[in-house]
Amino acid sequence: MMTDETKPPGWRFDNTYARLPSAFYSRVQPTPVAAPRVVLFNRPLAQSLGLDPAALAVPDAAAFFTGNQLFPGAEPIAQAYAGHQYGHLTRLGDGRAILLGEHLTPAGQRFDIQLKGAGPTPYSRRGDGRAALGPMLREYVISEVMHVFGIPTTRSLAVASTGEPVYRETPLPGAVLTRIAASHIRVGTFEYFAALGDTDSLRVLADHTLRRHFPDRVESENPILGMLEEAIERQASLIAHWMRVGFVHGVMNTDNMALSGETIDYGPCAFLDAYDPAAVFSSIDQHGRYAFGQQPGIAAWNLARLAEALLPVLHPEPNTAIARANELLESFSARFHLHWLATLRAKLGLFTAEPEDAVLAEDLLAWMHQARADYTHTFRNLRPAAAPSPTAPADATFTAWHNRWTARLARQPQSLTEAAQLMNAHNPAVIPRNHAVEAALAAATTANDLAPFQRLLTALATPYEEVGQPDELVNPPPPGTPACRTFCGT
C-alpha cells in the first residue's frame, strides 16, 4: 500500500459521467485479485497525462492497476450501452470493464481511466468479468503502435497480472489493462436510450457528448445535427488511416465505434500481409462482414444507426429530422474517399492532385491483389528513381504501372527526393506482423518470457525506421505459416 510518505502520482479526477442520471451506469467496485503484479507500465503516457511515473512504477502500484485499491478521487462505475453485434441489436454494458473516472491533465485535457478485466458488473451476463493476459498485451502493443502511426486511439497505461487463472477454452493467466480514452461514449450508448424510448436521457447524453467532444458545436443552430456531422467526418478520416497501414479492426460493432473518433477495442484485430480487400482474421466473422475492404461501408452503416438513435432529438418534426440526417449520411462516402485519396497520394509521393490519381492508386491495389503482393512491402519498396522493385516478382502489368507513376511524379514541381521523404513518412517499414505478435504473446503467456514482447515494443516505437529492425516485423510470414486467426478475448 502506498504510504503517506509516498509522493502522490498526480491524479486529478473530475467525474462528469458519474454525475449523470443513474440510468447511465451502475456503481460497482472492482473485485480484488490474489497476487497483483505490474507486467507493463507506459512511462511516456503517464508523463503526457501529467502523472509522476516514479510514483506509479513501484510494486505497490499493482494494487491500483488491478482494482485492489482505488486511486484517490476515483468513482468506479460500469457504463450502460447497447450495440449492433454483427447486425443484431443487443443490450450490453461494461461486462468486464470498470470506469474509475475522468482524469484532468495539467493542460485541462480530460481522459477516461478504465480498468479492463476488473471483475463482474451488473452487465456481465453470467460472464466472469475477467481478462486474460494475452489479449491485454495485444491491446497494449497494437494501441501503442497505432498512436505512433498518428491514428486516433485509446491507449494503455499498464497491464497487471492478477495471479489468478481465467477459464476460456483452457485456463489462462489473468490480467487487468488500464485503458486511457478520450471517453467511452459509443454509438451503442445512444442506441441504448433510443431502444428504451428514453428521449430525456438521449438529450442529456447528447448534451454531455457535445460539451465533451464537440464544444464548438454547442452554440450552433442545431448542435445535435452538428455532432452527427462531426462524428461522420471523424470516422471517415479514421477508417482511411486504418487502411493506410493495413489495419483490420475485426469487430466493428456499434458498441465499438467511439464518438470521440478514436480506435477502440483491440480484440480480433490484425494487419494485412498480402493485400486482399476480403481479408478477415476474426475467428467469429464467418461471412466477412468486417473484412478489410468492408470497413468504410460498415462505418457508414454504424453511423446510420447513430442517426436513427438521434432522430427523436434531432428535430421536432420527424420528416425533417430524417431528411437532415440522410443528407449528412449521404456525405460519408465522399468524405471517406477524400481522406482515402489524400492518404494514397501521400503513400505514392504525390504532393499535387490530378484527376487520374484515384485510378493510378486503384490500379496498383488491383495488381497487388492479383499478385498477392505484401501491402506494407510494396508501398515501402516503391522507389521513385529506381527500377521496379515490388515484393512480388515484377511483371508487365506492374512495369507498365510503374512507368505511369514515374511520369506522374515528373509532372509535379517537387523533387524525387521530396517524394521519397513523403512516402517514407506515410508508409511504415514495419508493422505488428501477425505471426510475430502471436509468437510474442505465446512466449509471454506460456513461458512467462516477456523478452520477445519487449523486442516488439522497441521496434514498433519507430515503425518508419528501416535500419536494425527485426526480420519478423520487416518480412511477411514464411511460406506455410498457418493463417492468422484472432479472438475477442472474452
C-alpha positions as CSV (number, residue, x, y, z in Angstrom):
1,M,0.0,0.0,0.0
2,M,1.2,3.5,-0.8
3,T,2.2,5.3,2.4
4,D,1.7,8.9,3.4
5,E,5.3,9.5,2.6
6,T,4.9,8.2,-0.9
7,K,4.9,11.0,-3.5
8,P,1.4,11.2,-5.0
9,P,1.1,10.2,-8.6
10,G,-0.8,13.3,-9.6
11,W,-4.3,12.1,-10.3
12,R,-6.9,14.8,-10.8
13,F,-10.3,13.2,-11.0
14,D,-13.4,15.2,-12.1
15,N,-16.1,12.6,-12.9
16,T,-18.7,14.2,-15.0
17,Y,-20.2,10.9,-16.3
18,A,-20.7,9.7,-12.8
19,R,-22.8,12.8,-12.2
20,L,-25.2,11.9,-15.0
21,P,-28.5,10.3,-14.0
22,S,-28.3,6.8,-12.6
23,A,-29.8,5.2,-15.8
24,F,-26.4,5.8,-17.5
25,Y,-24.4,3.4,-15.3
26,S,-24.2,1.1,-12.3
27,R,-22.0,1.9,-9.4
28,V,-19.7,-1.1,-8.8
29,Q,-16.4,-1.9,-7.1
30,P,-13.6,-3.9,-8.8
31,T,-13.2,-7.4,-7.5
32,P,-9.9,-7.9,-5.6
33,V,-7.3,-10.3,-7.1
34,A,-4.9,-12.6,-5.3
35,A,-1.5,-11.5,-6.4
36,P,-1.3,-8.3,-8.4
37,R,1.9,-7.6,-10.3
38,V,2.7,-4.9,-12.9
39,V,3.7,-6.5,-16.1
40,L,4.0,-3.4,-18.3
41,F,3.9,0.3,-17.4
42,N,3.7,3.1,-20.0
43,R,6.0,5.8,-18.7
44,P,5.7,8.2,-21.7
45,L,1.9,8.0,-21.5
46,A,2.0,8.7,-17.7
47,Q,4.1,11.8,-18.3
48,S,1.8,13.0,-21.0
49,L,-1.1,12.7,-18.6
50,G,0.8,14.9,-16.0
51,L,1.4,11.9,-13.7
52,D,4.6,11.1,-11.9
53,P,5.9,7.9,-13.4
54,A,8.2,7.3,-10.4
55,A,5.2,7.2,-8.1
56,L,3.4,4.7,-10.3
57,A,6.3,2.5,-11.1
58,V,6.6,0.9,-7.7
59,P,5.5,-2.6,-6.7
60,D,2.6,-1.3,-4.6
61,A,1.1,0.3,-7.7
62,A,-0.1,-3.1,-8.9
63,A,-2.9,-3.0,-6.3
64,F,-4.2,0.1,-8.0
65,F,-3.8,-1.2,-11.6
66,T,-5.9,-4.3,-10.7
67,G,-8.5,-2.5,-8.6
68,N,-7.5,-3.9,-5.3
69,Q,-7.2,-0.3,-4.3
70,L,-8.7,2.8,-5.8
71,F,-6.8,5.9,-6.9
72,P,-7.8,8.9,-4.8
73,G,-10.8,10.6,-6.4
74,A,-12.0,7.5,-8.4
75,E,-15.7,6.8,-8.5
76,P,-16.0,3.4,-10.2
77,I,-18.9,2.7,-12.4
78,A,-19.9,0.3,-15.2
79,Q,-21.5,2.2,-18.2
80,A,-24.7,1.1,-19.8
81,Y,-24.9,0.8,-23.6
82,A,-26.3,-1.3,-26.4
83,G,-24.8,-2.4,-29.7
84,H,-25.5,-3.9,-33.0
85,Q,-23.3,-7.0,-32.9
86,Y,-23.0,-8.5,-36.4
87,G,-26.1,-6.6,-37.3
88,H,-28.3,-7.5,-34.4
89,L,-29.1,-5.0,-31.6
90,T,-28.3,-6.3,-28.1
91,R,-28.3,-4.6,-24.7
92,L,-24.8,-4.7,-23.4
93,G,-22.9,-2.5,-20.9
94,D,-19.5,-2.8,-19.4
95,G,-19.4,-6.5,-18.6
96,R,-15.7,-6.7,-17.7
97,A,-14.6,-3.1,-17.6
98,I,-15.0,-0.5,-14.8
99,L,-14.6,3.2,-15.4
100,L,-12.7,4.7,-12.5
101,G,-13.3,8.2,-13.5
102,E,-12.0,11.1,-15.6
103,H,-8.5,12.5,-15.1
104,L,-7.7,16.1,-16.0
105,T,-4.2,16.8,-17.3
106,P,-2.4,20.0,-16.2
107,A,-3.4,21.4,-19.7
108,G,-7.1,20.7,-19.0
109,Q,-7.5,17.7,-21.2
110,R,-10.0,15.1,-20.0
111,F,-9.4,11.3,-20.2
112,D,-11.3,8.3,-19.0
113,I,-9.4,5.9,-16.8
114,Q,-10.8,2.4,-17.1
115,L,-9.8,-1.0,-15.7
116,K,-10.5,-3.7,-18.3
117,G,-10.8,-7.2,-16.7
118,A,-11.6,-5.9,-13.2
119,G,-14.4,-8.3,-12.3
120,P,-18.1,-8.8,-12.9
121,T,-20.6,-6.0,-13.2
122,P,-24.4,-5.9,-13.5
123,Y,-23.9,-6.2,-17.2
124,S,-21.7,-9.3,-17.3
125,R,-24.5,-11.6,-18.4
126,R,-23.1,-14.6,-16.4
127,G,-19.5,-13.8,-17.5
128,D,-16.6,-13.7,-15.1
129,G,-15.7,-10.1,-15.8
130,R,-12.1,-11.0,-16.2
131,A,-9.5,-10.8,-18.9
132,A,-6.6,-13.0,-20.0
133,L,-3.0,-11.7,-20.2
134,G,-2.6,-12.4,-23.9
135,P,-5.4,-10.1,-25.1
136,M,-4.4,-7.4,-22.8
137,L,-0.9,-7.5,-24.0
138,R,-2.2,-7.4,-27.6
139,E,-4.3,-4.3,-26.9
140,Y,-1.2,-2.6,-25.3
141,V,1.1,-3.2,-28.2
142,I,-1.4,-2.5,-31.0
143,S,-2.8,0.6,-29.4
144,E,0.7,2.0,-28.9
145,V,1.8,1.4,-32.5
146,M,-1.5,3.0,-33.7
147,H,-0.6,6.0,-31.6
148,V,2.9,6.1,-33.2
149,F,1.3,5.8,-36.6
150,G,-0.7,9.0,-35.7
151,I,-4.0,7.3,-35.7
152,P,-6.6,8.4,-33.0
153,T,-6.7,5.6,-30.5
154,T,-7.3,4.6,-26.9
155,R,-4.1,3.8,-25.1
156,S,-2.8,1.5,-22.4
157,L,-1.2,2.8,-19.2
158,A,-0.5,-0.5,-17.6
159,V,-1.0,-4.2,-17.8
160,A,-1.0,-6.0,-14.4
161,S,-1.3,-9.7,-13.8
162,T,-3.7,-11.0,-11.2
163,G,-2.1,-14.2,-10.0
164,E,-5.4,-15.9,-10.9
165,P,-6.4,-18.0,-13.9
166,V,-9.3,-17.2,-16.2
167,Y,-11.1,-20.0,-17.9
168,R,-11.8,-19.9,-21.6
169,E,-11.1,-23.0,-23.7
170,T,-8.2,-23.6,-21.3
171,P,-7.0,-21.9,-18.1
172,L,-5.1,-18.7,-18.9
173,P,-3.2,-16.3,-16.8
174,G,-5.4,-13.4,-15.8
175,A,-4.6,-9.7,-16.2
176,V,-6.1,-6.2,-16.0
177,L,-5.5,-3.4,-18.5
178,T,-5.6,0.2,-17.5
179,R,-7.1,1.9,-20.6
180,I,-7.0,5.6,-21.3
181,A,-9.6,7.1,-23.7
182,A,-10.9,10.5,-24.6
183,S,-14.2,8.9,-23.5
184,H,-16.1,5.6,-23.7
185,I,-19.2,7.1,-25.3
186,R,-20.2,4.9,-28.2
187,V,-22.8,4.7,-30.9
188,G,-24.2,2.0,-28.8
189,T,-24.6,4.4,-25.8
190,F,-27.1,6.4,-27.9
191,E,-28.8,3.2,-29.2
192,Y,-29.3,2.1,-25.6
193,F,-31.6,5.0,-24.7
194,A,-33.2,5.1,-28.1
195,A,-34.2,1.4,-27.7
196,L,-35.7,2.3,-24.3
197,G,-37.6,5.2,-25.9
198,D,-36.0,7.4,-23.2
199,T,-35.9,10.7,-25.1
200,D,-34.9,12.7,-22.0
201,S,-31.8,10.6,-21.4
202,L,-31.0,10.9,-25.1
203,R,-31.0,14.7,-24.7
204,V,-28.8,14.5,-21.6
205,L,-26.3,12.2,-23.4
206,A,-26.2,14.4,-26.5
207,D,-25.6,17.5,-24.4
208,H,-22.9,15.7,-22.4
209,T,-21.2,14.4,-25.6
210,L,-21.3,17.8,-27.3
211,R,-19.7,19.6,-24.3
212,R,-17.0,16.9,-24.0
213,H,-16.1,16.3,-27.6
214,F,-17.6,19.0,-29.8
215,P,-17.7,22.2,-27.8
216,D,-17.5,24.3,-30.9
217,R,-20.9,23.0,-31.9
218,V,-22.7,23.7,-28.6
219,E,-23.9,27.2,-29.6
220,S,-24.7,26.3,-33.3
221,E,-28.2,26.4,-34.7
222,N,-28.7,22.7,-34.4
223,P,-26.0,21.3,-32.1
224,I,-27.1,17.7,-32.3
225,L,-27.0,17.8,-36.1
226,G,-23.5,19.3,-35.8
227,M,-22.5,16.5,-33.5
228,L,-23.7,13.9,-36.1
229,E,-21.7,15.7,-38.8
230,E,-18.6,15.8,-36.7
231,A,-18.9,12.1,-35.9
232,I,-19.3,11.3,-39.7
233,E,-16.2,13.3,-40.5
234,R,-14.1,11.8,-37.8
235,Q,-15.0,8.3,-38.8
236,A,-14.3,8.9,-42.4
237,S,-10.8,10.1,-41.5
238,L,-10.2,7.3,-39.0
239,I,-11.1,4.5,-41.4
240,A,-8.9,6.0,-44.2
241,H,-6.0,5.9,-41.8
242,W,-6.7,2.4,-40.7
243,M,-6.5,1.4,-44.3
244,R,-3.3,3.4,-44.8
245,V,-1.4,0.9,-42.6
246,G,-3.4,-2.2,-43.5
247,F,-5.3,-2.4,-40.2
248,V,-8.3,-4.7,-39.9
249,H,-10.3,-3.9,-36.7
250,G,-12.2,-7.2,-36.9
251,V,-15.2,-6.4,-34.8
252,M,-16.8,-3.1,-35.9
253,N,-20.0,-3.5,-33.9
254,T,-21.7,-0.2,-33.0
255,D,-20.6,-0.6,-29.4
256,N,-17.0,-0.4,-30.7
257,M,-17.4,2.9,-32.5
258,A,-16.5,5.8,-30.2
259,L,-18.0,9.3,-30.7
260,S,-14.6,10.7,-30.0
261,G,-13.3,9.3,-33.3
262,E,-10.7,7.1,-31.5
263,T,-10.0,3.5,-32.4
264,I,-11.4,1.4,-29.5
265,D,-11.3,-2.3,-28.6
266,Y,-8.4,-4.3,-29.9
267,G,-9.9,-7.8,-29.8
268,P,-9.7,-9.7,-33.1
269,C,-7.6,-7.1,-34.9
270,A,-4.8,-7.8,-37.3
271,F,-2.7,-6.3,-40.1
272,L,-2.6,-7.2,-43.8
273,D,0.3,-9.2,-45.1
274,A,-0.7,-9.9,-48.7
275,Y,-3.2,-7.3,-49.9
276,D,-6.7,-8.6,-50.0
277,P,-9.8,-6.5,-49.6
278,A,-11.6,-9.6,-48.3
279,A,-9.1,-10.3,-45.6
280,V,-10.7,-11.5,-42.4
281,F,-8.8,-12.5,-39.3
282,S,-11.5,-12.8,-36.6
283,S,-12.5,-16.4,-35.8
284,I,-16.1,-15.4,-35.4
285,D,-16.6,-13.3,-38.6
286,Q,-17.7,-16.2,-40.7
287,H,-19.2,-14.1,-43.5
288,G,-16.6,-11.4,-43.8
289,R,-18.8,-8.6,-42.5
290,Y,-15.8,-6.8,-41.1
291,A,-13.2,-7.6,-43.8
292,F,-10.5,-5.1,-44.6
293,G,-12.3,-3.6,-47.7
294,Q,-15.7,-3.6,-45.9
295,Q,-14.6,-1.2,-43.2
296,P,-15.8,2.0,-44.9
297,G,-19.2,0.6,-45.6
298,I,-19.6,-0.7,-42.1
299,A,-18.6,2.7,-40.7
300,A,-21.4,4.2,-42.8
301,W,-23.8,1.6,-41.6
302,N,-22.9,2.2,-38.0
303,L,-23.3,6.0,-38.4
304,A,-26.8,5.4,-39.9
305,R,-27.6,3.6,-36.6
306,L,-26.3,6.6,-34.7
307,A,-28.5,8.9,-36.8
308,E,-31.6,6.7,-36.2
309,A,-31.0,6.9,-32.5
310,L,-30.7,10.6,-32.6
311,L,-33.9,11.2,-34.7
312,P,-36.1,12.0,-31.6
313,V,-33.8,14.8,-30.6
314,L,-32.6,15.9,-34.0
315,H,-35.7,17.9,-34.9
316,P,-39.2,18.1,-33.5
317,E,-40.7,17.3,-36.9
318,P,-39.9,13.6,-37.8
319,N,-39.7,14.0,-41.5
320,T,-37.4,17.0,-41.2
321,A,-35.2,15.0,-38.8
322,I,-35.0,12.1,-41.3
323,A,-34.2,14.4,-44.2
324,R,-31.4,16.2,-42.4
325,A,-29.9,13.0,-41.1
326,N,-30.0,11.4,-44.5
327,E,-28.3,14.4,-46.1
328,L,-25.4,14.1,-43.7
329,L,-25.2,10.3,-44.0
330,E,-25.0,10.6,-47.8
331,S,-21.9,12.7,-47.4
332,F,-19.9,9.9,-45.7
333,S,-18.8,8.3,-49.0
334,A,-17.4,11.5,-50.4
335,R,-15.8,12.4,-47.1
336,F,-14.1,9.0,-46.9
337,H,-12.9,9.0,-50.4
338,L,-11.4,12.4,-50.0
339,H,-9.4,11.2,-47.0
340,W,-8.5,7.9,-48.6
341,L,-7.3,9.6,-51.8
342,A,-5.2,12.0,-49.8
343,T,-3.7,9.1,-48.0
344,L,-3.0,7.2,-51.2
345,R,-1.4,10.3,-52.8
346,A,0.9,10.6,-49.8
347,K,1.8,6.9,-50.0
348,L,2.7,7.4,-53.6
349,G,4.7,10.5,-53.0
350,L,2.2,12.8,-54.7
351,F,2.0,16.4,-53.5
352,T,-0.3,17.7,-56.2
353,A,-3.7,16.5,-57.4
354,E,-4.6,15.2,-60.9
355,P,-7.9,13.7,-61.9
356,E,-6.5,10.3,-62.7
357,D,-4.7,9.9,-59.3
358,A,-7.5,7.6,-58.0
359,V,-7.3,5.3,-61.0
360,L,-3.5,5.2,-60.6
361,A,-3.7,4.2,-57.0
362,E,-6.6,1.7,-57.5
363,D,-4.7,0.0,-60.4
364,L,-1.7,-0.6,-58.1
365,L,-4.0,-2.1,-55.5
366,A,-5.6,-4.3,-58.1
367,W,-2.2,-5.5,-59.2
368,M,-1.2,-6.2,-55.6
369,H,-4.4,-8.2,-55.1
370,Q,-3.8,-10.3,-58.2
371,A,-0.1,-10.8,-57.4
372,R,-0.8,-11.4,-53.7
373,A,1.9,-8.8,-53.1
374,D,2.7,-7.7,-49.5
375,Y,0.8,-4.5,-48.7
376,T,3.5,-2.9,-46.5
377,H,6.5,-4.1,-48.6
378,T,5.0,-2.9,-51.9
379,F,4.4,0.6,-50.8
380,R,7.6,0.9,-48.7
381,N,9.8,-0.5,-51.5
382,L,8.5,1.7,-54.3
383,R,11.4,3.8,-55.4
384,P,10.8,7.0,-57.5
385,A,14.2,7.0,-59.1
386,A,14.8,3.2,-59.4
387,A,13.7,0.3,-61.4
388,P,10.5,-1.5,-60.3
389,S,11.1,-3.4,-57.0
390,P,7.8,-4.7,-55.7
391,T,7.6,-7.6,-53.2
392,A,6.1,-9.9,-55.8
393,P,8.0,-10.6,-59.0
394,A,7.6,-7.7,-61.4
395,D,5.5,-8.4,-64.5
396,A,4.4,-6.5,-67.5
397,T,1.4,-5.1,-65.6
398,F,3.4,-3.8,-62.8
399,T,6.1,-2.4,-65.1
400,A,3.5,-0.5,-67.1
401,W,2.0,0.9,-63.9
402,H,5.5,1.9,-62.6
403,N,6.1,3.8,-65.9
404,R,2.8,5.7,-65.4
405,W,3.6,6.5,-61.8
406,T,7.2,7.7,-62.7
407,A,5.6,10.0,-65.4
408,R,3.1,11.3,-62.8
409,L,5.9,12.1,-60.4
410,A,7.7,14.0,-63.1
411,R,4.7,16.3,-63.6
412,Q,4.9,17.8,-60.1
413,P,7.3,20.5,-59.0
414,Q,8.7,18.6,-56.0
415,S,11.9,16.6,-56.5
416,L,12.1,12.8,-56.3
417,T,13.9,13.2,-53.0
418,E,11.0,15.1,-51.6
419,A,8.6,12.5,-53.0
420,A,10.6,9.7,-51.3
421,Q,10.5,11.6,-48.0
422,L,6.8,12.0,-48.2
423,M,6.4,8.3,-48.9
424,N,8.6,7.2,-46.1
425,A,6.6,9.3,-43.7
426,H,3.3,7.6,-44.7
427,N,4.5,4.0,-45.4
428,P,5.8,2.2,-42.3
429,A,8.8,0.0,-42.7
430,V,7.5,-2.4,-40.0
431,I,4.1,-3.2,-38.7
432,P,2.9,-5.6,-36.0
433,R,3.2,-8.6,-38.2
434,N,0.6,-11.1,-37.0
435,H,2.9,-14.1,-36.7
436,A,5.4,-12.0,-34.7
437,V,2.7,-10.7,-32.4
438,E,1.3,-14.3,-31.8
439,A,4.8,-15.6,-31.1
440,A,5.5,-12.8,-28.6
441,L,2.2,-13.4,-26.8
442,A,2.7,-17.1,-26.7
443,A,6.1,-16.6,-25.1
444,A,4.7,-14.2,-22.5
445,T,1.7,-16.3,-21.6
446,T,3.0,-19.8,-21.7
447,A,6.7,-19.4,-20.7
448,N,6.5,-16.1,-18.7
449,D,9.1,-14.7,-21.2
450,L,8.5,-11.1,-22.0
451,A,11.7,-10.6,-23.9
452,P,10.1,-11.1,-27.4
453,F,7.3,-8.8,-26.4
454,Q,9.7,-6.1,-25.3
455,R,11.6,-6.5,-28.5
456,L,8.3,-6.0,-30.4
457,L,7.6,-2.8,-28.4
458,T,11.0,-1.4,-29.0
459,A,10.9,-2.0,-32.8
460,L,7.4,-0.6,-33.1
461,A,8.2,2.6,-31.3
462,T,10.0,3.7,-34.5
463,P,8.0,1.9,-37.3
464,Y,9.2,4.2,-40.1
465,E,12.8,3.4,-39.4
466,E,14.3,0.7,-41.6
467,V,17.8,0.1,-40.1
468,G,18.1,-2.5,-37.4
469,Q,14.5,-3.7,-37.4
470,P,13.9,-7.4,-36.6
471,D,13.2,-9.6,-39.5
472,E,10.0,-11.0,-38.1
473,L,8.5,-7.5,-38.3
474,V,10.0,-6.5,-41.6
475,N,9.2,-9.6,-43.6
476,P,5.9,-11.3,-44.3
477,P,5.3,-14.7,-42.6
478,P,7.4,-17.6,-44.1
479,P,5.6,-19.8,-46.6
480,G,3.5,-22.4,-44.9
481,T,2.7,-20.3,-41.9
482,P,-0.9,-21.0,-40.8
483,A,-3.3,-18.2,-41.5
484,C,-3.7,-15.9,-38.6
485,R,-6.9,-16.2,-36.5
486,T,-7.7,-13.8,-33.7
487,F,-10.2,-13.9,-30.9
488,C,-12.2,-11.3,-28.9
489,G,-10.7,-12.4,-25.6
490,T,-14.0,-12.8,-23.7
